[in-house]
Amino acid sequence: MPPAAARRAPYKDFLQPALQRRFASTAGLLLTISYVEALTLSNWDHLLWPWFPLGLPGIRTLAIFISILPIIILRIAHSHVGIRTSNSPFETLRYHAVSFATVETIITFAISAWLFSQMYLLSTPADANLGWITYYSGDRARLNERALFYTVNIIILGIVQGILHISLDYDRMLLGTVKPRREGEANAQAIGGWEKLGEWTPVLIVRAGMLSIGVALTNYIVLYHFVRSAAWGWALSFFRLFYNLPKSNIPPSQAPWSIWMLGRSMWAGFLLCLLWYFGDLAFKLQLGRAPLKNNQPLSAESKDPNGSLLNGLKSKKPRIAAFAMWELALIARDFDVRRRSIFEDIDRRDGPMWSQIYVTCLNTIKALEQRIDDYGKPPTPPVAETAAAPPKPPARIVPPPKSDNVWAPAPPSKGLRSSIGKLVSNVATSPGKTPAEAYLPEAKKRALEVTEHLLTKEQREALTPEGANNIVRALSYRILSIPTIGLLFQQPFRRRLMTVVLGRPYGEVSIYTNAAYALSRLAICSLTEDQYGNVQRDVPAIIRTFTVVIKKLEKFRDNLPMHWTDLQQSRECPEVDEILDALKDGLSELITAFGQYSTDLRLTRADMRLAREAAEKRQTGPKTDKPGGAGGTDMAETRPDMEQLR
């Protein structure tokens, strides 16, 4: 009996544990920050107990961590790869505003804020008078509006942070790209994320303070006046279950306004924002680490490393496919043994390992070309299933009975007498022109004379269809020029180009750049490592595909017209430029490595000439009509976690 074949573990069996370890490290960081914040809430009247972890500080630390735990669960559930692609921010807003994920995010942040607010109120000393229930005139229990004010302020802060979380797409995972390593260059993949976290610490502290101060001032001056009555009624309804409170739901005549309250609310919001911001940045840095474990690819632990990697490359889930493509690019550059095993693995059921990688990477790159070809075409209607033809009824020998109305009047005769009568009736009922036909030309003439006499030339031109169109367009430009509202409806060139090239609703740049690098690097290394010569048969197709895709991308980018709502008039698109650079770098290295073998590879002179033209990088400067056009692009590139609504 032949031995059972070894089970090929799917790639997700190695990716998911790695991501879970990174989630755990982020949770450990947040637990440490929770302990530091618990120390700030301790009463330092003793040398040991205010900081001893097994006492009250430890309980307070767990309470703070529990308040941030819903956000950790939310990030695990909603993490995704790729940029949100749409033609305008309003289109993105319309797509995401009413989605379940948006509602879930805002509610989760509100719950996290409420949990933190209750922990903060319980941690304050008794002389601060921040308990929910106070007693006046003996045993008369009353609801304390100070606690209500703090709770409302922190919940509003959670709602605002939830909206910012959705608008700035904090759930996006920032994946890296693999580029050729220069001489003496350090391994960028080995650099951890904790060093970057230390660099961003001052920025996060400033951002947390700004958001906390802004929300506290807005709530103190404006918002609390509108929600005070409703919040007071809800709080009374809840605490009446446990205390004997007054039956009236009317709040006190004077609200507890004071600078002391405002300062405490700012401090509590600042502590909560620190947890949110440090957690968000830690998630981005940890989840954006290379797919390595102990400086080896994730699939190295599998009994069939190449099979597990191939399973990830063919996965339909974008996250798994993106990480697998990233790992393949790292193998092509840094791991010689694994790279040679790809060329030597030829006994697979679906074909040699190289052939399957070649097809997968080439189809990924061709997807860019396919989207460009499909742009502007109407969507193909779904193929309707041909229903079975109904059986034909048997032929009748006797004609069927008539179904006419027997009570209907007899049809009029069509003889000469009826024809003459109908003609006379028509002549009698329409003897000449109708009043409209007689007086309408004269009325139009009089109206035109009055218009020329009363209106100026500019007013008459404004009444024409062209003039009305110009007025509407001028009004639209004024609306689009409004700093906040107008940006929602503009369709910048960068967004429209990304939407076409990367697809909807998300587009990940790294999967295309890593596919181009991995394919070109493996082909070049095959000159010395491919013992069977399987790669050389596919090199001409790789060169021709790279050439065609580069030409189409550049032509489409140069010929895509600017939308009339794009006021910046900038034709810059760093995402598409990054893909083009990766394709050109790979094509240039292929030409250098295989140029002398072009005749043996059956590459014509025209193929090589077109390839060299496509591999040339054009030096183009920024094309903007306004100075502020490129500023937003630089900010998005240097601070990816603060990108605008996509």
C-alpha positions as CSV (number, residue, x, y, z in Angstrom):
1,M,0.0,0.0,0.0
2,P,1.6,3.4,-1.0
3,P,2.2,5.8,1.8
4,A,-0.3,8.6,2.3
5,A,0.6,11.9,0.8
6,A,1.7,14.6,3.2
7,R,-0.9,17.2,3.8
8,R,0.0,20.6,2.3
9,A,-0.7,23.1,5.0
10,P,-2.4,26.3,3.6
11,Y,-0.5,29.5,3.8
12,K,-3.0,31.0,6.3
13,D,-2.0,28.4,8.9
14,F,1.3,30.2,9.1
15,L,0.1,33.8,8.5
16,Q,-2.6,33.8,11.1
17,P,-0.4,32.8,14.0
18,A,2.2,35.5,13.0
19,L,-0.6,38.1,12.9
20,Q,-1.9,36.9,16.3
21,R,1.6,37.3,17.8
22,R,1.7,40.8,16.5
23,F,-1.7,41.6,17.9
24,A,-0.5,40.2,21.2
25,S,2.6,42.4,21.2
26,T,0.4,45.4,20.5
27,A,-1.9,44.4,23.4
28,G,1.2,44.1,25.7
29,L,2.2,47.7,24.7
30,L,-1.3,49.0,25.5
31,L,-1.2,47.1,28.9
32,T,2.0,48.9,29.7
33,I,0.5,52.3,28.8
34,S,-2.5,51.4,30.9
35,Y,-0.2,50.7,33.9
36,V,1.5,54.1,33.4
37,E,-1.9,55.9,33.3
38,A,-3.0,54.0,36.4
39,L,0.0,55.4,38.3
40,T,-1.1,58.9,37.3
41,L,-4.5,58.2,39.0
42,S,-3.0,56.8,42.2
43,N,-2.9,58.6,45.5
44,W,0.8,59.0,46.3
45,D,0.5,59.0,50.1
46,H,2.6,55.8,50.5
47,L,5.9,54.6,49.0
48,L,4.8,51.1,48.0
49,W,1.1,50.7,47.4
50,P,0.6,53.5,44.8
51,W,2.7,51.5,42.3
52,F,2.6,47.9,43.5
53,P,1.1,45.9,40.6
54,L,-0.7,43.4,42.9
55,G,-2.7,46.1,44.6
56,L,-5.1,48.8,43.6
57,P,-2.9,50.0,40.7
58,G,-3.1,46.5,39.1
59,I,-6.9,46.5,39.3
60,R,-7.0,50.0,37.9
61,T,-4.6,48.9,35.1
62,L,-6.9,46.0,34.2
63,A,-9.9,48.3,34.2
64,I,-8.2,50.7,31.8
65,F,-7.1,47.8,29.5
66,I,-10.6,46.4,29.5
67,S,-11.8,49.8,28.2
68,I,-9.4,49.6,25.2
69,L,-10.1,45.9,24.6
70,P,-13.1,46.5,22.3
71,I,-10.9,48.6,20.1
72,I,-8.4,45.7,19.8
73,I,-11.2,43.4,18.8
74,L,-12.5,45.9,16.3
75,R,-9.1,46.3,14.7
76,I,-8.7,42.5,14.4
77,A,-12.1,42.2,12.7
78,H,-11.8,45.2,10.3
79,S,-8.2,45.2,9.2
80,H,-7.9,45.2,5.4
81,V,-5.2,45.7,2.8
82,G,-5.4,48.3,0.0
83,I,-6.4,51.9,-0.5
84,R,-10.1,52.8,-0.7
85,T,-10.6,53.7,-4.3
86,S,-13.4,56.0,-5.6
87,N,-13.6,59.0,-7.9
88,S,-14.4,61.5,-5.1
89,P,-14.5,61.7,-1.3
90,F,-18.3,62.0,-1.5
91,E,-18.6,58.7,-3.3
92,T,-16.5,57.1,-0.5
93,L,-18.7,58.8,2.1
94,R,-21.9,57.6,0.5
95,Y,-20.5,54.0,0.3
96,H,-19.2,53.8,3.9
97,A,-21.5,56.2,5.8
98,V,-24.5,53.8,6.0
99,S,-22.5,50.5,6.2
100,F,-22.7,48.2,9.2
101,A,-18.9,48.5,9.7
102,T,-19.2,52.3,10.2
103,V,-22.0,52.0,12.7
104,E,-20.2,49.2,14.6
105,T,-17.0,51.3,14.7
106,I,-18.7,54.4,16.2
107,I,-20.6,52.4,18.7
108,T,-17.4,50.5,19.7
109,F,-15.5,53.7,20.3
110,A,-18.4,55.1,22.3
111,I,-18.5,51.9,24.5
112,S,-14.7,52.2,25.0
113,A,-15.1,55.8,26.0
114,W,-17.9,55.0,28.4
115,L,-15.9,52.3,30.1
116,F,-12.9,54.5,30.5
117,S,-15.1,57.4,31.9
118,Q,-16.5,55.1,34.6
119,M,-13.1,53.9,35.6
120,Y,-11.9,57.4,35.8
121,L,-14.8,58.5,38.0
122,L,-14.2,55.6,40.3
123,S,-10.5,56.4,40.6
124,T,-10.9,60.0,41.7
125,P,-10.8,60.8,45.4
126,A,-14.0,61.4,47.4
127,D,-13.2,65.1,47.9
128,A,-13.4,65.7,44.1
129,N,-17.2,65.2,44.4
130,L,-17.4,63.1,41.2
131,G,-19.6,60.3,42.3
132,W,-22.9,59.7,40.5
133,I,-24.9,60.1,43.7
134,T,-24.6,62.9,46.3
135,Y,-26.6,63.5,49.5
136,Y,-28.0,66.8,50.5
137,S,-29.9,67.7,53.7
138,G,-29.2,64.4,55.4
139,D,-30.2,61.2,53.5
140,R,-31.7,62.9,50.4
141,A,-30.0,61.3,47.4
142,R,-29.5,63.4,44.3
143,L,-27.9,62.8,40.9
144,N,-24.6,64.5,40.6
145,E,-24.4,66.4,37.3
146,R,-20.6,66.6,37.5
147,A,-20.3,62.9,36.8
148,L,-22.8,63.3,34.0
149,F,-20.8,66.0,32.4
150,Y,-17.6,64.0,32.4
151,T,-19.4,60.9,31.0
152,V,-21.1,62.9,28.2
153,N,-17.8,64.6,27.3
154,I,-15.8,61.3,27.1
155,I,-18.6,59.6,25.1
156,I,-18.7,62.5,22.6
157,L,-14.9,62.1,22.3
158,G,-15.4,58.5,21.5
159,I,-17.9,59.3,18.8
160,V,-15.6,61.9,17.2
161,Q,-12.7,59.4,17.3
162,G,-14.9,56.8,15.7
163,I,-15.7,59.2,12.8
164,L,-12.0,60.0,12.4
165,H,-11.2,56.3,12.5
166,I,-13.5,55.7,9.5
167,S,-12.7,58.8,7.6
168,L,-8.9,58.4,7.7
169,D,-9.1,54.6,7.2
170,Y,-7.1,53.6,10.2
171,D,-8.0,49.9,9.6
172,R,-5.8,49.7,6.5
173,M,-2.7,47.6,6.8
174,L,0.4,49.2,5.3
175,L,2.4,46.5,3.5
176,G,5.9,46.9,2.3
177,T,7.5,46.5,-1.1
178,V,10.7,44.7,-2.0
179,K,13.3,46.7,-4.0
180,P,16.8,45.8,-5.3
181,R,19.4,46.1,-2.5
182,R,22.3,48.4,-3.2
183,E,25.8,47.8,-2.2
184,G,26.3,48.4,1.5
185,E,22.6,48.9,2.2
186,A,21.2,47.6,5.4
187,N,18.4,45.1,5.5
188,A,15.3,47.3,5.9
189,Q,13.2,44.3,6.7
190,A,15.1,43.6,9.9
191,I,14.3,47.0,11.4
192,G,11.6,46.6,14.0
193,G,8.6,48.9,14.5
194,W,9.4,49.9,18.0
195,E,12.1,52.4,16.9
196,K,9.5,54.1,14.7
197,L,7.1,54.1,17.6
198,G,9.6,56.1,19.6
199,E,10.0,58.6,16.8
200,W,6.3,59.1,16.6
201,T,5.7,59.5,20.3
202,P,5.9,63.3,20.4
203,V,3.5,63.6,17.5
204,L,1.0,61.3,19.1
205,I,1.1,63.2,22.4
206,V,0.4,66.5,20.6
207,R,-2.4,64.9,18.5
208,A,-4.0,63.4,21.6
209,G,-3.8,66.8,23.4
210,M,-5.3,68.7,20.5
211,L,-8.2,66.3,20.1
212,S,-9.0,66.2,23.8
213,I,-8.8,70.0,24.2
214,G,-10.9,70.6,21.1
215,V,-13.7,68.2,22.0
216,A,-13.7,69.4,25.7
217,L,-14.0,73.0,24.7
218,T,-16.7,72.3,22.1
219,N,-18.7,70.2,24.6
220,Y,-18.2,72.8,27.4
221,I,-19.4,75.8,25.2
222,V,-21.9,74.3,22.8
223,L,-22.8,70.6,22.8
224,Y,-23.7,70.0,26.5
225,H,-26.5,72.6,26.3
226,F,-28.3,70.5,23.7
227,V,-27.8,67.0,25.2
228,R,-28.1,68.0,28.9
229,S,-31.8,67.4,29.3
230,A,-31.8,64.1,27.5
231,A,-28.7,62.8,29.3
232,W,-30.2,63.9,32.7
233,G,-33.4,62.0,32.0
234,W,-31.6,58.8,30.9
235,A,-29.3,58.9,34.0
236,L,-32.3,59.5,36.3
237,S,-34.2,56.6,34.7
238,F,-31.2,54.2,35.3
239,F,-30.3,55.3,38.9
240,R,-34.0,55.2,40.1
241,L,-33.7,51.5,39.9
242,F,-31.2,51.6,42.8
243,Y,-31.8,54.9,44.7
244,N,-34.8,56.9,45.8
245,L,-34.4,59.9,43.5
246,P,-36.9,62.7,42.7
247,K,-39.6,61.9,40.2
248,S,-39.0,65.1,38.2
249,N,-36.7,64.8,35.1
250,I,-36.0,68.6,35.0
251,P,-32.2,69.2,35.4
252,P,-31.0,71.8,38.0
253,S,-31.3,75.4,37.1
254,Q,-27.5,75.9,37.1
255,A,-25.1,73.6,35.3
256,P,-21.8,72.8,37.1
257,W,-19.6,75.0,34.9
258,S,-16.1,75.6,36.2
259,I,-12.5,75.8,34.9
260,W,-11.6,72.9,37.3
261,M,-14.2,70.7,35.6
262,L,-13.0,71.7,32.1
263,G,-9.3,70.9,33.1
264,R,-10.3,67.5,34.5
265,S,-12.3,66.6,31.4
266,M,-9.3,67.5,29.2
267,W,-7.0,65.4,31.2
268,A,-9.3,62.3,31.1
269,G,-9.8,62.7,27.4
270,F,-6.0,63.1,26.9
271,L,-5.3,59.8,28.7
272,L,-7.9,58.0,26.6
273,C,-6.6,59.4,23.3
274,L,-3.1,58.3,24.2
275,L,-4.4,54.7,24.4
276,W,-6.2,55.0,21.0
277,Y,-3.3,56.6,19.1
278,F,-0.5,54.4,20.5
279,G,-2.7,51.4,19.8
280,D,-3.4,52.5,16.2
281,L,0.3,53.2,15.4
282,A,1.4,50.0,17.0
283,F,-1.1,48.0,14.9
284,K,0.1,49.7,11.8
285,L,3.8,49.0,12.5
286,Q,3.3,45.5,13.7
287,L,1.0,44.3,11.0
288,G,3.2,46.0,8.4
289,R,6.2,43.9,9.3
290,A,7.6,41.5,6.7
291,P,6.3,37.9,6.6
292,L,9.3,36.5,8.4
293,K,9.8,34.5,11.6
294,N,13.3,34.1,13.1
295,N,14.7,35.8,9.9
296,Q,13.1,33.0,7.8
297,P,10.0,33.1,5.5
298,L,6.8,32.1,7.2
299,S,6.3,29.1,5.0
300,A,9.7,27.7,6.0
301,E,8.0,25.9,8.9
302,S,5.8,23.9,6.5
303,K,6.5,20.3,5.5
304,D,6.0,21.5,1.9
305,P,7.2,25.2,2.0
306,N,6.8,25.8,-1.8
307,G,3.3,24.2,-1.7
308,S,2.2,26.4,1.2
309,L,3.6,29.5,-0.5
310,L,1.8,28.6,-3.8
311,N,-1.4,28.1,-1.8
312,G,-1.1,31.7,-0.5
313,L,-0.3,33.1,-3.9
314,K,-3.5,31.6,-5.4
315,S,-5.7,32.6,-2.5
316,K,-8.8,34.6,-3.3
317,K,-8.5,36.6,0.0
318,P,-6.5,39.9,-0.7
319,R,-4.7,39.8,2.6
320,I,-3.3,36.3,2.2
321,A,-2.4,36.9,-1.4
322,A,-0.6,40.2,-0.6
323,F,1.5,38.7,2.2
324,A,2.4,35.6,0.1
325,M,3.5,37.8,-2.8
326,W,5.6,39.9,-0.4
327,E,7.2,36.7,0.9
328,L,7.9,35.5,-2.6
329,A,9.7,38.8,-3.4
330,L,11.8,38.4,-0.2
331,I,12.7,34.9,-1.2
332,A,13.7,36.0,-4.7
333,R,16.1,38.6,-3.2
334,D,17.4,37.3,0.2
335,F,17.0,33.5,0.4
336,D,19.2,31.7,-2.0
337,V,18.3,28.2,-0.9
338,R,14.6,28.7,-1.1
339,R,15.0,30.4,-4.5
340,R,16.9,27.5,-5.9
341,S,14.3,25.1,-4.6
342,I,11.7,26.9,-6.7
343,F,13.6,26.0,-9.9
344,E,14.3,22.4,-8.8
345,D,10.6,21.7,-7.8
346,I,9.3,20.2,-11.0
347,D,7.3,17.2,-9.9
348,R,4.0,18.9,-8.9
349,R,0.6,17.8,-10.0
350,D,-0.3,21.2,-11.5
351,G,3.1,21.7,-13.1
352,P,6.5,22.8,-12.0
353,M,6.7,25.3,-9.2
354,W,8.2,28.0,-11.5
355,S,5.5,27.6,-14.1
356,Q,2.7,28.1,-11.5
357,I,4.5,31.2,-10.0
358,Y,5.0,32.6,-13.5
359,V,1.4,32.3,-14.4
360,T,0.2,33.7,-11.1
361,C,2.5,36.8,-11.1
362,L,1.9,37.4,-14.8
363,N,-1.9,37.3,-14.4
364,T,-1.5,39.8,-11.5
365,I,0.3,42.2,-13.7
366,K,-2.0,41.7,-16.6
367,A,-4.9,42.6,-14.4
368,L,-3.7,46.2,-14.7
369,E,-3.9,46.0,-18.5
370,Q,-7.4,44.4,-18.3
371,R,-8.8,47.2,-16.1
372,I,-7.5,49.8,-18.6
373,D,-9.0,48.0,-21.5
374,D,-12.4,47.8,-19.7
375,Y,-12.5,51.5,-18.8
376,G,-15.4,53.2,-20.4
377,K,-17.0,50.0,-21.6
378,P,-20.6,49.2,-20.5
379,P,-20.7,46.4,-18.0
380,T,-21.4,43.1,-19.6
381,P,-25.0,41.9,-18.8
382,P,-25.3,38.6,-17.0
383,V,-25.8,35.6,-19.2
384,A,-29.4,34.6,-19.0
385,E,-30.1,30.9,-18.6
386,T,-31.9,29.5,-21.6
387,A,-35.2,28.2,-20.3
388,A,-36.5,25.0,-21.8
389,A,-39.0,25.6,-24.5
390,P,-42.6,24.8,-23.5
391,P,-44.2,21.8,-25.3
392,K,-46.2,22.7,-28.3
393,P,-49.9,22.0,-28.1
394,P,-51.3,19.4,-30.5
395,A,-52.6,20.6,-33.8
396,R,-56.4,21.2,-33.9
397,I,-58.5,19.5,-36.4
398,V,-61.6,21.7,-35.8
399,P,-61.1,25.5,-35.3
400,P,-61.6,26.7,-31.7
401,P,-64.9,28.5,-30.8
402,K,-64.8,32.3,-31.1
403,S,-64.4,34.4,-27.9
404,D,-65.9,37.7,-29.2
405,N,-68.4,39.7,-27.3
406,V,-71.8,38.8,-28.6
407,W,-73.4,42.0,-27.2
408,A,-70.9,44.3,-29.0
409,P,-72.5,46.6,-31.7
410,A,-72.0,45.7,-35.3
411,P,-68.9,47.2,-37.0
412,P,-69.6,50.1,-39.4
413,S,-69.9,49.4,-43.0
414,K,-67.0,50.4,-45.3
415,G,-69.0,51.2,-48.4
416,L,-69.0,54.4,-50.6
417,R,-71.9,56.0,-48.6
418,S,-70.0,55.8,-45.2
419,S,-66.8,57.1,-46.8
420,I,-68.5,60.2,-48.2
421,G,-70.2,60.9,-44.8
422,K,-66.9,60.7,-42.9
423,L,-65.3,63.2,-45.4
424,V,-68.1,65.7,-45.0
425,S,-67.9,65.4,-41.2
426,N,-64.2,66.2,-41.2
427,V,-64.7,69.3,-43.4
428,A,-67.4,70.6,-41.1
429,T,-65.5,70.1,-37.8
430,S,-62.2,71.6,-39.1
431,P,-63.0,74.4,-41.5
432,G,-59.6,76.2,-41.2
433,K,-56.7,76.9,-39.0
434,T,-57.0,76.5,-35.2
435,P,-56.6,79.6,-33.0
436,A,-53.2,78.4,-31.8
437,E,-52.0,78.0,-35.4
438,A,-53.3,81.5,-36.3
439,Y,-52.1,83.6,-33.3
440,L,-49.0,81.7,-32.0
441,P,-46.5,83.2,-34.6
442,E,-47.8,86.7,-33.9
443,A,-47.4,86.2,-30.2
444,K,-43.9,85.0,-30.5
445,K,-43.0,88.0,-32.6
446,R,-44.5,90.4,-30.0
447,A,-42.7,88.7,-27.1
448,L,-39.4,88.9,-29.0
449,E,-39.9,92.7,-29.5
450,V,-40.7,93.2,-25.8
451,T,-37.6,91.2,-24.8
452,E,-35.3,93.2,-27.0
453,H,-36.8,96.5,-25.7
454,L,-36.7,95.7,-21.9
455,L,-33.6,93.4,-21.5
456,T,-30.0,94.2,-22.1
457,K,-27.8,92.1,-24.3
458,E,-26.1,90.4,-21.4
459,Q,-29.5,89.5,-19.9
460,R,-30.7,88.1,-23.1
461,E,-27.6,86.0,-23.4
462,A,-28.1,84.7,-19.9
463,L,-31.5,83.4,-20.9
464,T,-30.1,81.2,-23.6
465,P,-29.2,77.5,-22.9
466,E,-25.5,78.3,-23.1
467,G,-25.8,81.2,-20.7
468,A,-27.8,79.1,-18.2
469,N,-25.1,76.5,-18.4
470,N,-22.4,79.0,-17.7
471,I,-24.3,80.3,-14.7
472,V,-24.7,76.8,-13.3
473,R,-21.0,76.1,-13.8
474,A,-19.9,79.3,-12.1
475,L,-22.1,78.5,-9.1
476,S,-20.6,75.0,-9.1
477,Y,-17.1,76.3,-9.0
478,R,-17.9,78.6,-6.1
479,I,-19.2,75.5,-4.1
480,L,-16.2,73.5,-5.1
481,S,-13.9,76.3,-3.9
482,I,-15.2,76.0,-0.3
483,P,-12.3,74.5,1.7
484,T,-14.2,71.7,3.5
485,I,-17.4,71.1,1.6
486,G,-15.9,71.5,-1.9
487,L,-13.3,68.9,-1.4
488,L,-16.0,66.3,-0.9
489,F,-17.3,66.7,-4.4
490,Q,-14.0,67.2,-6.3
491,Q,-12.8,64.4,-8.5
492,P,-9.0,64.7,-8.5
493,F,-6.9,63.1,-11.2
494,R,-5.1,61.0,-8.7
495,R,-8.2,59.4,-7.3
496,R,-9.7,58.7,-10.7
497,L,-6.5,57.2,-12.1
498,M,-6.1,55.0,-9.0
499,T,-9.7,53.8,-9.2
500,V,-9.3,52.7,-12.8
501,V,-5.8,51.1,-12.4
502,L,-6.2,49.4,-9.0
503,G,-9.9,48.6,-9.1
504,R,-12.7,49.0,-6.6
505,P,-13.4,49.1,-3.7
506,Y,-9.8,48.6,-2.5
507,G,-6.5,48.5,-4.4
508,E,-3.2,47.3,-3.0
509,V,-0.1,48.7,-4.7
510,S,2.4,46.4,-3.1
511,I,1.0,43.2,-4.7
512,Y,1.8,44.5,-8.2
513,T,5.2,45.9,-7.3
514,N,6.3,42.8,-5.5
515,A,5.0,40.6,-8.3
516,A,7.0,42.6,-10.9
517,Y,10.2,42.4,-8.7
518,A,9.8,38.7,-7.9
519,L,9.2,37.7,-11.5
520,S,12.1,39.7,-12.9
521,R,14.5,38.6,-10.1
522,L,13.7,34.9,-10.4
523,A,14.2,35.1,-14.1
524,I,17.6,36.8,-13.7
525,C,18.7,34.3,-11.1
526,S,17.7,31.4,-13.3
527,L,20.8,32.1,-15.5
528,T,22.9,30.5,-12.8
529,E,20.5,28.5,-10.7
530,D,18.0,26.9,-13.2
531,Q,19.5,23.5,-14.0
532,Y,16.6,22.4,-16.2
533,G,16.2,25.5,-18.3
534,N,12.5,25.9,-17.7
535,V,12.6,29.6,-17.1
536,Q,14.2,30.7,-20.4
537,R,11.1,29.6,-22.3
538,D,9.0,32.2,-20.4
539,V,11.5,35.1,-20.5
540,P,10.2,36.5,-23.9
541,A,6.6,36.5,-22.6
542,I,7.7,38.3,-19.4
543,I,9.6,41.0,-21.4
544,R,6.7,41.5,-23.9
545,T,4.1,41.6,-21.1
546,F,6.1,44.2,-19.1
547,T,6.5,46.3,-22.2
548,V,2.8,46.2,-23.1
549,V,1.7,47.0,-19.6
550,I,4.1,49.9,-19.2
551,K,3.1,51.4,-22.5
552,K,-0.6,51.1,-21.7
553,L,-0.2,52.6,-18.2
554,E,1.8,55.5,-19.5
555,K,-0.5,56.2,-22.4
556,F,-3.6,55.9,-20.2
557,R,-2.1,58.2,-17.6
558,D,-1.1,60.8,-20.2
559,N,-4.4,60.8,-22.1
560,L,-6.9,60.6,-19.1
561,P,-8.6,64.0,-19.2
562,M,-8.9,66.1,-16.1
563,H,-12.4,66.3,-14.6
564,W,-14.0,69.7,-14.5
565,T,-14.4,69.5,-10.7
566,D,-10.6,69.1,-10.2
567,L,-9.5,72.6,-9.2
568,Q,-5.9,71.6,-8.4
569,Q,-5.3,70.4,-11.9
570,S,-2.4,68.1,-10.8
571,R,-1.6,65.0,-12.8
572,E,0.5,63.4,-10.1
573,C,-0.3,59.9,-8.9
574,P,2.4,58.4,-6.7
575,E,0.7,55.0,-6.5
576,V,0.7,54.5,-10.3
577,D,4.2,55.9,-10.5
578,E,5.4,53.3,-8.0
579,I,3.9,50.5,-10.1
580,L,5.5,51.9,-13.2
581,D,8.9,52.2,-11.5
582,A,8.8,48.6,-10.4
583,L,7.9,47.4,-13.9
584,K,10.6,49.5,-15.5
585,D,13.2,48.5,-13.0
586,G,12.4,44.8,-13.6
587,L,12.3,45.3,-17.4
588,S,15.6,47.1,-17.4
589,E,17.3,44.3,-15.4
590,L,15.8,41.7,-17.8
591,I,17.1,43.6,-20.8
592,T,20.6,43.8,-19.2
593,A,20.7,40.1,-18.3
594,F,19.1,38.6,-21.4
595,G,19.9,41.2,-24.1
596,Q,22.8,39.2,-25.5
597,Y,20.6,36.1,-25.7
598,S,17.7,37.9,-27.5
599,T,18.2,36.0,-30.8
600,D,18.2,32.6,-29.0
601,L,15.1,33.6,-27.1
602,R,13.4,34.6,-30.4
603,L,13.1,38.2,-29.4
604,T,13.1,40.4,-32.5
605,R,14.9,43.7,-32.8
606,A,11.5,45.4,-32.6
607,D,10.8,43.7,-29.3
608,M,14.0,44.8,-27.8
609,R,13.7,48.3,-29.1
610,L,10.2,48.6,-27.7
611,A,11.4,47.1,-24.4
612,R,14.2,49.6,-24.1
613,E,11.9,52.5,-24.8
614,A,9.4,51.3,-22.2
615,A,12.2,50.8,-19.6
616,E,13.3,54.5,-19.9
617,K,12.2,56.6,-17.0
618,R,10.9,60.0,-17.9
619,Q,11.9,62.9,-15.7
620,T,8.7,64.8,-15.1
621,G,8.2,67.5,-12.6
622,P,5.0,68.4,-10.8
623,K,2.3,69.7,-13.0
624,T,0.1,71.8,-10.9
625,D,-1.7,75.1,-11.5
626,K,-1.9,75.9,-7.8
627,P,1.0,75.9,-5.2
628,G,-1.0,73.8,-2.8
629,G,-1.6,71.0,-5.2
630,A,1.5,69.0,-4.3
631,G,1.4,69.7,-0.6
632,G,-1.3,67.2,0.1
633,T,0.5,64.5,-1.7
634,D,3.7,65.0,0.3
635,M,1.8,64.9,3.6
636,A,0.0,61.7,2.6
637,E,3.3,60.1,1.7
638,T,5.2,61.2,4.8
639,R,2.4,60.5,7.2
640,P,0.5,57.5,5.8
641,D,-1.6,57.1,9.0
642,M,-3.2,60.6,8.5
643,E,-4.4,60.2,4.9
644,Q,-7.5,62.0,3.9
645,L,-10.9,60.4,3.4
646,R,-10.5,57.9,0.6
